[in-house]
Amino acid sequence: MAATKAPSEADAKSDSYAIAESSGQQFWFQANRYYDLDRINAAVDETLSLEKVLLIQDGKNTNLGKPYIEGASVELKVMEHRRGPKILVYKMRPKKKTRRKTGHRQELTRVMVKSISIGDKVIN
């Protein structure tokens, strides 16, 4: 018979996350991870704060906003500005000899999540 192990504090820390809104989209943020968001007008190594936090899970409790949690924030550090992969768009009208090929690369900002906080309490 296998013994079950109680979750340690380190496991609870890794289970903490926040869902926040940025660039009109909702993202699942975890501390000490990087994410690629749509281009943000900020300098490299600048710290940003997202105030539109919809949900915070700290490993034990879940805080759900209606629609946002008051006093909650996600601190981000801008790592670099980059471009996404190239996407090819090919349009063709059959039997008309009309073809058009274009490409697109999305402008992105890579950010690192420094901390997730609600009020004065830091979750990560």
N, C-alpha and C positions, 0 to 999 in steps of 0.2 A: 504494500500500500504506500503510495507516494505522499509525502508530507507537503502541505501547502505552505507557501512562504508569504508572510505579510509584506505588503509593499513598503519599501523603505522610503526615506525622505528624498533620496536621489531619484527614485522612480517617480515620485510625485512631482518633482521639479521638471522632469523631462516630459511629463504629461500636461504641463501647463501650456496654454495657448490663448490667443485672442483672435477674434474675427473683427477686422476693421475695414473701413471704406477708404479707398484711395483711387483717384482718377476715374470715379464713377463705377468702380468695380469693388467687390468684396474679396478680401484676401485672408487666408488662414496664416497668422504669424506665430512663430515660435522663437524664443530667445536664442541668440547666438547662431542664427541661420541667415543666409542671404536670399534675397528675392529680386526679381527683375520686374520693375513697374514701368508704366508709361513714363515718358520723359518728364522729369520734375525740374523746375527752374531753380536749381540750387548748386552751389559750388561743391567740388570734391572735398571730403572730410568735414562737411557741414552736418550739423545735427538737426533733424526734423522731428516734429511731434505730430502724430495723428490723433486728433481729438474725437473723430467719429468712430467710436468703438461700439460694436453691436453686442459682443459677447466676450466674456472672460471666463476661462476655466483654469483654476489654480491647482488642480489635482484632487481636491476634495469638494469644493463648492463651485457652482456655476452661477455667474451673474449675467442676467439677460436684460438688455436695455429695451426701452419702449419709445422711440426706436434706438436711442443711443444711451450709453451709461454715462451719467454725470460724473465728472472728475476723473474719468479713466483716460489713459493715453498710452500710445505705443511710441517709444523713442527709436528713431532710425538714424543711422549714419550713412551718408552717401559715400559709396566706395568708388564708383566710376560711372561714366556715361558711355554707353555702347550701342551697337545696332544688332537687331535680331537677325535670324536667318533669312535668306532671300526667298521670297515666295513668287513663283512664276504664275502669271495670269495669261491664259491663251484663249482668245475668242475666235471662232470661225463660223462663217455662214456657209452651210453646205450648198454646193452647186452654184455658188456665186463668185468663187475665187477671191473671197475676202477673208483675210487673216490678220490678226493683230496680237502681238506678243509683248507684254510689259512685265516688269518686275517691281517688287516692293520690299523694302527693309524697314521694319518698325524701329523708331528711336526709343531706346530704353535707358533706364537708370537702375543700376545695381545698388541695392541698399542692404545694410546689415542691421538686424534687430538688436538693439542694445538692451532694452528693458521694456517690460510690460508693467504698468502700474495702475492702481485704482486708488484715488485719493493720495495719501502719503505712503501707502503700502506697496512695495515693489514685489511683483509676483515671481519673477524668474529667480 
